[in-house]
Amino acid sequence: MSTMTPPRHLKHRPGLTAKVTPIVSSRRTMAISGTAIGIPATIGAAVAATPAHAAGISGATAVAPATAKTAAAATVHAEPSTQVVVLRYGSTGSLVKVAQQRLGGLAVDGSFGPATLASVKAYQRAHHLTVDGIIGPQTWASLGGFPGTSPSPPVSNPPTSNPGCTVTVVRYGAHNALVKVVQQRLGITQDSNFGPGTLAAVKSFQGSHGLTVDGIVGPATWAALGGFPCDTPVAPTPPTGSLTEVVSIAKQYLGVPYVWGGESPSGFDCSGLTQYVYAKAGLTIPRTASAQQSYLQRTSNPVPGDLVFFGSPAYHVGIYLGNNEMIAAPHPGTVVRIQPIYDTPSGYGHLG
C-alpha cells in the first residue's frame, strides 16, 4: 500500500523560536529592566575599552597602573578610574587647571600653552626630573599626586600667591640673591652676578619659550621660570669693589687708542672703557652708554668715579673726576685722556 505524501500546505513548519534560539545562544546577554537582550561579544569588548578622552581631557593620555586586570567580558563595571592622565603641550581641561595651580605663577585657564610648558620644564629641572615638559606619573607625584588616585600630601601655595608680593625685575648688572635664583633655575653657575653669561642664558631661555627676547627677567619670564620667589630677599649683595678705586684704575689706561667696539687695553670705546674699569674695581655695569645710563642711579651730586652721560639715551659716557673734568675715550683718532666736561651733560650716574 503506497504511503501518501501529505499536501505541501499541511507539512509541519519549525516555529519561530527554533530559528531564533541558535542565534541567541551564540551571543552574550545583558539584563536590562528584567529583559534579556542579545549583545554581540564584540560590542561588549568595545564597551570595556573606554578611550581616555571619555574623561573630557583633550590631548591627554591615560596611563593604566601595572596592577590593572582585565574585567570579565560578561559584565562591565563602572568603577572610579585609577589611571594617571598624562598632560602635554596642547592639552586642555580641568586637570590642566590643577597642574597650573600647583605650579604657581600661571594663569589658571586650563590650556597647556607655551607658558605652562615653560613652567613645567622649569619645575622638572629644579626637582631633578626628566625635563620633557610632559606631566606624567613622576611629575604628578612630585606635584602632590594625581587627583583622585590616593590621598595627596598638602601642596603649599607658591610664593606668587601672596597678595603682598611684588615681582622684582632683574636685569643685566644686578648682583643679589634673586640673580642666584634665576641662575639656579636656568641651570648655570650660581654666583649672584647678572653678567654676560647669565644674560646670554636668559635670552636663550626666552627665545626657546616664545617670550620677548630682551634679557630682562620680568613678570612673564619669572612665570616661565616657575614663578617669582617672594621669600627671597631683594637687597643687593654688597659689591666687592668701590668707587674709590675707579679713578686710579682708569688712569692706568691713559693713552690707550680709541677703537670702535673696543673693550680691552688694546683699544677702548667710551662705554668699553667705563665697563672695563668698573669691572677691574669689582663693580658690574652694562656694556653700552645708554644701558649704563638706565642702570645707574641718577644723581645731582656726583663724586669721583661716578659716570657722566651725554644725550638721552646716552651716546657718550666718561668717568667723572671732579673739578669739571673726566677720563674718557672720546672718538676715533684719539686716545683715553683726561679732559674738561666740554658740554652740558645730560646727567650723572651713581652705582648705589
C-alpha positions in Angstrom: 0.0 0.0 0.0 1.5 3.2 -1.0 2.2 5.9 1.5 0.5 9.1 0.7 2.5 12.3 0.9 0.6 15.0 2.7 -0.1 18.1 0.8 2.6 20.7 0.9 0.4 23.2 2.8 0.0 20.6 5.6 3.7 20.0 6.2 5.0 20.8 9.7 7.0 24.0 9.9 9.6 24.8 12.5 8.4 27.5 15.0 10.0 31.0 15.1 11.7 30.1 18.4 13.5 27.3 16.7 15.0 29.7 14.3 16.0 32.4 16.8 17.4 30.2 19.5 20.6 29.2 17.8 21.4 32.8 17.1 20.7 34.0 20.7 22.7 31.1 22.1 25.8 32.4 20.3 25.6 35.8 21.9 26.2 37.2 25.3 23.2 38.5 27.2 22.8 41.6 29.4 19.8 42.1 31.7 18.1 45.5 31.3 14.9 46.1 33.3 14.3 42.3 33.5 14.5 41.7 29.8 17.3 39.7 28.3 18.8 41.4 25.3 21.3 39.8 23.0 24.5 41.7 22.6 27.3 40.5 20.3 30.6 39.7 22.1 32.4 42.3 20.0 30.1 45.1 21.4 30.9 44.0 25.0 34.6 44.3 24.2 34.1 47.7 22.8 32.3 48.9 25.9 35.1 47.6 28.1 37.7 49.5 26.2 36.7 53.1 27.1 39.0 55.6 25.5 41.0 58.2 27.6 39.2 61.2 26.0 35.9 60.0 27.6 37.1 61.8 30.8 36.8 65.1 28.9 40.6 66.0 28.9 41.6 66.9 25.4 45.1 66.0 24.3 45.7 63.8 27.4 46.8 60.2 27.6 45.6 57.7 30.2 48.3 55.5 31.7 46.9 52.3 33.3 48.6 51.2 36.6 50.7 48.0 36.4 48.2 46.1 38.7 45.2 46.7 36.4 43.4 43.5 35.5 41.0 42.8 32.5 37.4 42.8 33.6 35.2 39.7 32.9 33.8 40.1 29.4 30.3 39.3 30.5 30.0 42.3 32.9 31.1 45.9 32.6 31.7 47.6 36.0 31.6 51.4 36.2 34.3 51.9 38.9 36.2 55.1 39.6 39.3 55.4 37.4 42.7 55.0 39.0 44.6 55.8 35.8 47.1 58.7 35.7 46.3 61.0 32.9 49.3 62.4 31.1 49.2 66.1 30.2 51.3 67.6 27.4 51.5 70.7 25.2 48.1 71.3 23.7 46.1 69.5 26.5 43.0 71.3 27.9 40.6 70.8 30.7 40.3 70.7 34.5 43.4 68.6 35.1 45.5 71.3 33.3 44.0 73.8 35.7 45.0 71.6 38.7 48.6 71.4 37.3 48.7 75.2 36.7 47.5 75.9 40.2 50.1 73.7 41.7 53.0 75.0 39.6 52.1 78.6 40.5 52.8 81.8 38.7 50.5 80.9 35.8 47.0 81.9 34.6 44.8 79.0 35.6 42.9 78.8 32.3 43.0 75.1 31.6 45.1 75.5 28.5 48.5 73.8 28.2 50.2 76.5 26.2 53.8 77.9 25.9 53.8 79.5 29.4 52.6 76.3 31.1 55.1 74.2 29.1 58.0 76.5 30.2 56.8 76.3 33.8 56.6 72.5 33.7 60.1 72.3 32.3 61.5 74.7 34.9 59.8 72.7 37.7 61.2 69.5 36.4 64.7 70.9 36.1 64.5 72.3 39.7 63.2 69.0 41.1 65.7 66.8 39.1 63.1 65.2 37.0 63.2 64.3 33.3 62.9 67.7 31.6 60.4 66.8 28.8 57.6 69.3 29.5 55.2 66.4 30.0 53.2 65.9 33.2 53.4 62.1 33.6 53.4 59.9 36.7 56.7 61.2 38.1 55.8 64.8 37.7 52.3 64.3 39.0 53.8 62.6 42.1 56.2 65.5 42.6 53.3 68.0 42.3 51.4 66.3 45.1 50.0 63.3 43.3 47.5 62.8 40.5 44.0 64.0 41.6 41.8 61.1 42.8 44.4 58.3 43.0 45.3 58.4 46.6 45.4 61.0 49.4 48.0 63.6 48.4 50.2 65.5 50.7 49.1 69.1 51.1 50.7 71.3 48.5 51.7 74.7 49.9 50.7 77.7 47.8 53.6 79.1 45.8 55.1 82.4 46.9 53.4 84.2 44.0 50.0 83.6 45.6 51.0 86.1 48.3 48.9 89.2 47.5 51.5 91.4 49.2 54.3 90.1 47.0 55.6 92.4 44.2 57.6 90.9 41.4 61.1 92.4 41.2 62.6 92.8 37.7 66.1 91.5 37.4 68.4 92.7 34.6 72.0 92.8 33.4 74.3 94.2 36.0 72.3 93.1 39.0 74.1 91.4 41.9 71.8 89.9 44.5 70.1 86.8 45.8 67.4 87.0 43.1 70.0 86.6 40.4 71.1 83.4 42.1 67.6 82.1 41.9 67.4 82.9 38.2 70.8 81.1 37.6 69.7 78.1 39.6 66.5 77.7 37.6 68.4 78.2 34.3 71.0 75.6 35.4 74.0 77.8 35.1 76.8 78.9 37.5 75.3 80.5 40.6 77.4 83.5 41.5 74.6 86.1 42.1 76.1 88.2 39.4 74.0 89.0 36.3 76.9 89.2 33.8 77.3 88.3 30.2 76.9 84.5 30.8 73.6 85.0 32.6 72.4 87.5 30.1 73.0 85.0 27.2 71.3 82.2 29.2 68.2 84.4 29.9 67.9 85.4 26.2 68.3 81.8 25.1 65.5 80.7 27.5 63.2 83.5 26.4 63.8 82.6 22.7 63.0 78.9 23.3 59.9 79.6 25.3 58.2 82.2 23.0 58.9 85.2 25.2 60.2 88.6 24.3 64.0 88.2 24.0 65.2 91.3 25.9 67.4 89.6 28.5 65.3 91.1 31.3 63.7 88.8 33.9 60.3 90.4 34.3 56.9 89.0 35.3 56.5 86.8 32.1 60.0 85.4 32.3 59.6 84.8 36.1 56.4 82.9 35.4 58.1 80.7 32.8 60.9 80.0 35.2 58.5 78.7 37.8 57.2 81.9 39.5 58.7 84.7 41.4 60.3 83.7 44.8 58.6 86.1 47.1 60.5 84.8 50.1 63.9 85.8 48.6 65.5 89.0 49.9 66.0 91.6 47.2 68.6 93.7 48.9 71.7 93.8 46.7 74.8 91.9 47.6 77.5 94.3 48.7 79.9 94.8 45.8 83.4 93.6 46.2 85.0 96.9 45.0 84.3 100.6 45.4 84.3 103.9 43.5 87.4 105.0 45.3 89.4 102.6 43.1 87.7 103.5 39.8 89.7 106.8 39.2 93.1 105.3 40.0 92.4 102.3 37.8 91.2 104.5 34.9 94.4 106.5 34.9 96.3 103.3 34.2 94.9 103.3 30.7 95.6 106.9 29.7 97.0 106.8 26.1 95.2 103.7 25.0 93.8 104.3 21.5 90.1 104.7 20.8 88.7 101.6 18.9 85.1 101.4 17.9 83.6 98.5 20.0 86.9 98.2 21.9 86.6 96.9 25.4 90.2 95.9 26.3 93.6 97.6 26.9 94.3 97.1 23.2 91.6 99.6 22.4 88.5 101.2 24.1 85.4 103.0 23.0 83.7 105.2 25.6 81.5 102.6 27.3 84.0 99.8 26.8 86.4 101.9 28.9 83.9 102.5 31.7 82.7 98.9 31.9 86.3 97.6 31.9 87.5 100.0 34.6 84.4 99.3 36.8 85.0 95.5 36.4 88.6 95.9 37.5 87.3 97.7 40.6 84.9 94.7 41.3 81.8 96.5 40.1 79.4 95.3 37.4 77.7 97.6 34.9 76.1 97.0 31.4 78.1 97.4 28.2 76.6 100.4 26.3 76.4 104.0 27.3 72.6 104.0 27.1 72.3 100.8 29.2 74.7 102.2 31.8 72.6 105.4 32.0 69.5 103.3 32.6 71.1 101.0 35.1 72.9 103.6 37.4 71.0 105.8 39.8 70.7 109.4 38.7 72.5 111.9 41.0 72.8 115.6 41.0 75.8 115.5 43.4 78.4 113.3 41.5 81.6 112.1 43.2 84.8 111.0 41.6 84.3 107.6 40.0 80.6 108.3 39.0 79.8 108.3 35.3 78.9 111.4 33.3 76.5 110.9 30.4 75.8 112.9 27.2 72.4 112.5 25.5 69.3 110.7 26.5 69.5 107.9 25.6 73.2 108.4 26.1 75.5 108.3 23.1 78.7 109.1 25.1 80.0 108.4 28.7 83.0 109.3 30.8 84.4 108.8 34.3 83.8 111.8 36.5 87.0 113.2 38.2 85.6 116.3 39.8 86.5 120.0 39.0 84.6 119.7 35.8 86.9 117.0 34.4 86.5 113.4 33.3 88.5 110.5 31.8 87.1 109.3 28.5 87.8 107.6 25.2 86.4 110.5 23.0 86.3 109.3 19.4 88.2 107.6 16.6 91.7 109.1 16.2 92.1 110.0 19.8 93.3 108.1 23.0 92.0 107.7 26.5 92.6 111.0 28.2 91.7 113.5 30.9 89.7 116.3 29.5 87.2 119.0 30.5 83.5 118.1 30.5 83.2 120.0 27.3 79.4 120.2 27.0 76.4 120.2 29.3 75.9 116.6 30.3 72.5 115.0 30.3 73.2 113.7 33.8 75.4 111.7 36.2 75.1 108.1 37.3 76.0 106.6 40.6 76.2 102.8 41.4 74.3 102.6 44.6 
